[in-house]
């Protein structure tokens, strides 16, 4: 469908497709020499050439099991975002895959502890008479088993010939907190983040330990930032630039400046350091030794040197215009003329 020029002047759109549309059960050899591996058509060199996407999502009620219609999308029209970990890998692995089992266990354990704690809060007592009818309980399930409900401060009558064995669970147990902490540490390791950031737990940490964890976590995020810039942002920008020139939304780019426009500078998010004073002194020393530039220092904080310099220049011009010394924040006064004696 042709897009309205007013709604989309660049005539450029993106469609986000769930990975479930890429059928991992589709594996076969094609007559043209290519083969389909988990929904990805590969040529003889193992390069993706087409993606076989199902027309309907697997979660739709209208999907017919065993019969699927596919839309074959050329590889140059689709961005398949995944981090490869081995040769000839055609499908990616979710980043949370290593932590999913522990997350499930953590949820099940918390639910079990809640149920056990509620049962423990119900201190039950029984009256045992000399004679009586059979035990009836409160209800009977589908297979005929007697059901007895437990509630706080309740007493129940036992039939004749039936004794009671005490059941007094102690919950929450003392191993609850250590188990939660150990599980969250495994989850944090699988996600590539620090335990303190994931669990919001600063107990028992010192400056050195939390700094080491934060720096390791930031390196992980920097890898993901670089991956997204290279495999997502840059390809989309190039295609948008091409359509912007074709639709005459931008002036024609001279050939001698084409590389400058095609390869822009991407500035990812940065972070402030844990100890700003020490890090500022370290940056100053590296700057004086010539081992680090101002652009590198600002890039670590997620800032662009051109924007910072422009901002500083504008502040200085504004200060001069109102008669303020930026360095001391004291109004500028003219030096007094010498007085002749």
C-alpha positions as CSV (number, residue, x, y, z in Angstrom):
1,X,0.0,0.0,0.0
2,X,1.4,3.4,-1.0
3,X,1.8,5.7,2.0
4,X,0.3,9.1,2.1
5,X,3.0,11.7,1.3
6,X,1.7,14.0,4.0
7,X,1.8,11.4,6.7
8,X,5.2,10.0,5.7
9,X,7.1,12.5,3.5
10,X,10.2,10.3,3.4
11,X,8.2,7.3,2.1
12,X,10.0,5.1,4.6
13,X,8.6,2.7,7.2
14,X,9.7,-0.1,9.5
15,X,7.7,-3.1,10.5
16,X,8.5,-5.0,13.7
17,X,8.0,-8.7,13.4
18,X,8.0,-11.2,16.2
19,X,10.5,-14.0,15.9
20,X,7.6,-16.5,16.3
21,X,6.8,-15.8,12.6
22,X,10.1,-17.4,11.7
23,X,9.2,-21.1,11.7
24,X,12.0,-23.1,13.4
25,X,10.3,-26.3,12.4
26,X,10.7,-25.5,8.7
27,X,13.8,-27.4,7.6
28,X,14.2,-28.7,4.0
29,X,16.3,-28.8,0.9
30,X,15.3,-26.7,-2.1
31,X,15.6,-27.5,-5.8
32,X,17.7,-24.4,-6.4
33,X,20.5,-25.8,-4.2
34,X,19.6,-23.7,-1.2
35,X,18.4,-25.1,2.1
36,X,16.0,-23.8,4.7
37,X,17.3,-24.1,8.2
38,X,14.8,-23.1,11.0
39,X,12.9,-20.8,8.6
40,X,16.0,-19.2,7.2
41,X,16.9,-20.0,3.6
42,X,20.7,-20.3,3.1
43,X,22.7,-20.5,0.0
44,X,25.6,-22.9,-0.6
45,X,28.0,-20.7,1.4
46,X,25.6,-20.5,4.4
47,X,24.6,-16.9,3.8
48,X,20.9,-16.0,4.5
49,X,19.1,-15.1,1.2
50,X,15.5,-15.3,2.3
51,X,13.4,-15.5,5.4
52,X,10.2,-17.7,5.4
53,X,7.7,-15.9,7.7
54,X,4.4,-17.4,8.6
55,X,1.4,-15.3,7.6
56,X,-0.2,-15.8,11.0
57,X,1.2,-16.0,14.4
58,X,1.4,-19.3,16.2
59,X,-0.7,-17.9,19.0
60,X,-3.6,-17.1,16.8
61,X,-6.7,-19.3,17.1
62,X,-7.2,-19.4,13.4
63,X,-3.8,-21.1,12.7
64,X,-4.2,-24.6,11.2
65,X,-1.8,-27.0,12.7
66,X,0.4,-28.7,10.0
67,X,-0.6,-26.3,7.3
68,X,1.1,-22.9,7.1
69,X,1.2,-20.1,4.5
70,X,4.6,-18.4,4.2
71,X,5.7,-15.0,3.1
72,X,9.2,-15.2,1.6
73,X,11.1,-12.0,2.5
74,X,14.5,-11.3,0.9
75,X,17.4,-11.0,3.4
76,X,18.3,-7.5,2.2
77,X,14.8,-6.3,3.3
78,X,14.9,-7.7,6.8
79,X,17.1,-7.1,9.8
80,X,17.5,-10.3,11.8
81,X,18.9,-9.0,15.1
82,X,20.8,-11.7,16.9
83,X,24.2,-12.3,18.5
84,X,25.9,-15.4,17.1
85,X,27.9,-17.6,19.4
86,X,29.0,-20.4,16.9
87,X,29.6,-20.8,13.2
88,X,26.6,-21.5,10.8
89,X,24.1,-20.3,13.4
90,X,20.9,-19.3,11.7
91,X,18.8,-18.4,14.7
92,X,19.5,-16.4,17.8
93,X,19.2,-17.3,21.5
94,X,17.2,-15.0,23.8
95,X,19.4,-13.0,26.2
96,X,17.4,-14.3,29.2
97,X,17.6,-18.0,28.2
98,X,20.2,-18.8,30.9
99,X,18.2,-17.0,33.6
100,X,14.7,-18.3,32.7
101,X,15.0,-21.5,34.7
102,X,16.1,-19.7,37.8
103,X,13.4,-17.1,37.4
104,X,10.8,-19.9,37.2
105,X,12.2,-21.7,40.3
106,X,12.3,-18.4,42.2
107,X,8.6,-17.8,41.5
108,X,7.6,-21.3,42.4
109,X,9.7,-21.2,45.6
110,X,8.1,-17.9,46.7
111,X,4.6,-19.3,46.1
112,X,5.4,-22.4,48.1
113,X,6.7,-20.3,51.0
114,X,3.6,-18.2,51.0
115,X,1.3,-21.3,51.1
116,X,3.5,-22.9,53.8
117,X,3.4,-19.7,55.9
118,X,-0.4,-19.5,55.7
119,X,-0.7,-23.1,56.8
120,X,1.8,-22.5,59.6
121,X,-0.3,-19.5,60.8
122,X,-3.3,-21.8,61.2
123,X,-2.7,-23.5,64.6
124,X,-5.4,-26.2,64.5
125,X,-6.8,-28.2,67.5
126,X,-9.1,-31.3,67.6
127,X,-11.7,-32.7,70.0
128,X,-11.5,-36.5,70.4
129,X,-14.8,-38.0,71.8
130,X,-15.3,-41.6,73.1
131,X,-17.6,-42.5,70.2
132,X,-19.1,-41.0,67.1
133,X,-19.6,-41.4,63.4
134,X,-16.9,-41.6,60.7
135,X,-14.9,-38.5,59.8
136,X,-16.7,-36.4,57.2
137,X,-14.5,-33.4,56.9
138,X,-15.6,-30.2,55.1
139,X,-16.0,-31.5,51.6
140,X,-15.2,-34.4,49.1
141,X,-13.2,-34.0,45.9
142,X,-13.9,-35.6,42.6
143,X,-12.3,-38.9,43.5
144,X,-13.9,-39.2,46.9
145,X,-11.1,-37.9,49.1
146,X,-12.1,-36.0,52.2
147,X,-11.1,-32.4,52.3
148,X,-10.5,-30.5,55.5
149,X,-9.9,-26.8,55.5
150,X,-7.5,-25.1,57.9
151,X,-8.3,-21.7,59.4
152,X,-6.8,-19.7,62.3
153,X,-8.2,-20.3,65.8
154,X,-10.4,-23.2,64.7
155,X,-11.1,-26.6,66.4
156,X,-12.5,-29.7,64.7
157,X,-14.2,-32.8,66.1
158,X,-12.5,-36.1,65.5
159,X,-14.5,-39.3,65.2
160,X,-14.1,-42.3,67.4
161,X,-11.1,-44.4,66.8
162,X,-9.2,-41.7,65.0
163,X,-6.1,-40.0,66.4
164,X,-4.3,-36.9,65.3
165,X,-0.6,-36.5,64.6
166,X,0.6,-32.9,65.1
167,X,1.6,-30.9,62.1
168,X,3.4,-27.7,63.0
169,X,5.4,-26.3,60.0
170,X,7.7,-23.4,60.7
171,X,7.7,-20.9,57.9
172,X,9.1,-18.8,56.6
173,X,12.2,-20.9,57.3
174,X,15.7,-19.5,57.9
175,X,17.0,-20.6,54.5
176,X,14.5,-18.3,52.7
177,X,16.7,-15.2,52.4
178,X,19.9,-17.1,51.5
179,X,18.1,-19.1,48.7
180,X,16.6,-15.9,47.3
181,X,19.9,-14.2,47.3
182,X,21.8,-17.1,45.7
183,X,19.1,-17.4,43.0
184,X,19.2,-13.7,42.2
185,X,22.9,-13.9,41.9
186,X,22.6,-16.6,39.3
187,X,20.0,-14.6,37.4
188,X,22.2,-11.5,37.5
189,X,25.1,-13.5,36.1
190,X,22.9,-14.9,33.3
191,X,21.6,-11.4,32.4
192,X,25.1,-9.8,32.5
193,X,24.2,-7.3,35.2
194,X,25.4,-6.9,38.8
195,X,23.5,-8.5,41.6
196,X,23.2,-5.2,43.5
197,X,21.6,-3.5,40.6
198,X,19.2,-6.3,39.9
199,X,18.1,-7.0,43.5
200,X,18.5,-3.4,44.7
201,X,20.5,-4.9,47.6
202,X,23.4,-2.8,48.9
203,X,23.9,-4.9,52.1
204,X,27.4,-5.9,52.8
205,X,29.0,-4.0,49.9
206,X,31.9,-1.5,50.0
207,X,33.1,1.0,47.6
208,X,35.6,-1.2,45.8
209,X,33.2,-4.1,45.4
210,X,30.3,-2.1,44.1
211,X,32.6,-0.1,41.8
212,X,34.0,-3.4,40.3
213,X,30.5,-4.7,39.8
214,X,29.2,-1.5,38.2
215,X,32.2,-1.2,35.8
216,X,31.7,-4.8,34.7
217,X,28.0,-4.2,34.1
218,X,28.7,-1.1,32.1
219,X,31.1,-2.9,29.8
220,X,28.3,-5.4,29.1
221,X,25.9,-2.6,28.2
222,X,28.5,-1.0,26.0
223,X,28.8,-4.2,24.0
224,X,25.0,-4.2,23.5
225,X,25.1,-0.5,22.5
226,X,27.8,-1.2,19.9
227,X,25.8,-4.2,18.6
228,X,22.6,-2.1,18.2
229,X,24.4,0.7,16.5
230,X,26.2,-1.6,14.0
231,X,23.3,-3.9,13.2
232,X,20.2,-1.7,13.7
233,X,20.8,2.0,13.8
234,X,23.3,2.3,11.0
235,X,21.5,0.1,8.4
236,X,18.2,1.9,9.0
237,X,19.9,5.3,8.8
238,X,21.5,4.4,5.4
239,X,18.1,3.3,4.0
240,X,16.4,6.3,5.4
241,X,19.0,8.6,3.9
242,X,18.6,6.9,0.5
243,X,14.8,7.4,0.6
244,X,15.2,11.0,1.8
245,X,17.3,11.8,-1.3
246,X,15.0,10.0,-3.7
247,X,11.9,11.8,-2.3
248,X,13.9,15.1,-2.5
249,X,13.4,15.8,1.2
250,X,17.1,16.5,1.4
251,X,19.3,18.4,-1.1
252,X,21.6,16.2,-3.3
253,X,24.8,15.2,-1.5
254,X,28.0,15.9,-3.3
255,X,30.1,12.8,-4.0
256,X,33.1,14.2,-2.0
257,X,30.9,14.5,1.1
258,X,28.9,11.3,0.6
259,X,31.1,9.2,3.0
260,X,30.6,11.8,5.7
261,X,26.8,11.6,5.6
262,X,26.7,7.8,5.2
263,X,29.0,7.2,8.2
264,X,27.7,9.4,11.0
265,X,29.0,9.5,14.5
266,X,26.8,7.6,16.9
267,X,26.8,8.6,20.5
268,X,25.4,6.1,23.0
269,X,24.3,6.7,26.5
270,X,27.1,7.2,29.0
271,X,27.3,7.0,32.8
272,X,28.6,9.2,35.6
273,X,31.4,7.6,37.6
274,X,31.0,6.3,41.2
275,X,33.7,8.7,42.5
276,X,33.6,11.8,40.3
277,X,36.5,13.6,42.1
278,X,39.0,10.8,41.7
279,X,37.9,10.1,38.1
280,X,38.1,13.7,37.2
281,X,41.7,13.9,38.5
282,X,42.6,10.7,36.6
283,X,41.1,12.1,33.4
284,X,43.1,15.3,33.9
285,X,46.3,13.4,34.3
286,X,45.6,11.3,31.2
287,X,44.7,14.5,29.3
288,X,48.0,16.1,30.3
289,X,50.0,13.0,29.3
290,X,48.3,12.9,26.0
291,X,46.8,9.4,26.5
292,X,43.2,10.6,26.4
293,X,41.3,13.3,24.6
294,X,38.5,15.5,25.7
295,X,36.3,13.7,23.2
296,X,36.9,10.4,24.9
297,X,36.2,11.8,28.3
298,X,32.9,13.3,27.2
299,X,31.9,10.2,25.2
300,X,32.2,8.1,28.4
301,X,29.6,10.3,29.9
302,X,27.3,10.1,26.8
303,X,28.0,13.6,25.6
304,X,29.2,15.0,22.3
305,X,32.2,17.3,22.3
306,X,30.8,19.7,19.6
307,X,27.6,20.2,21.6
308,X,29.5,20.8,24.8
309,X,31.8,23.3,23.2
310,X,28.9,25.1,21.5
311,X,27.1,25.2,24.9
312,X,30.2,26.6,26.6
313,X,30.6,29.3,23.9
314,X,27.0,30.3,24.2
315,X,27.3,30.6,28.0
316,X,30.4,32.8,27.6
317,X,28.7,35.0,25.1
318,X,25.7,35.3,27.3
319,X,27.8,36.1,30.4
320,X,29.7,38.9,28.5
321,X,26.4,40.4,27.2
322,X,25.1,40.8,30.8
323,X,28.4,41.7,32.3
324,X,29.2,38.6,34.3
325,X,32.5,36.8,34.8
326,X,31.7,33.2,34.2
327,X,34.7,32.0,36.2
328,X,33.9,33.9,39.4
329,X,30.3,34.8,38.8
330,X,31.1,38.4,39.8
331,X,29.9,41.3,37.7
332,X,32.7,42.7,35.5
333,X,33.9,46.1,36.5
334,X,36.1,48.5,34.7
335,X,39.6,49.1,36.2
336,X,39.8,52.5,37.9
337,X,41.8,55.2,36.1
338,X,45.0,56.2,37.9
339,X,44.7,59.3,40.0
340,X,47.3,62.0,39.5
341,X,48.8,63.3,42.7
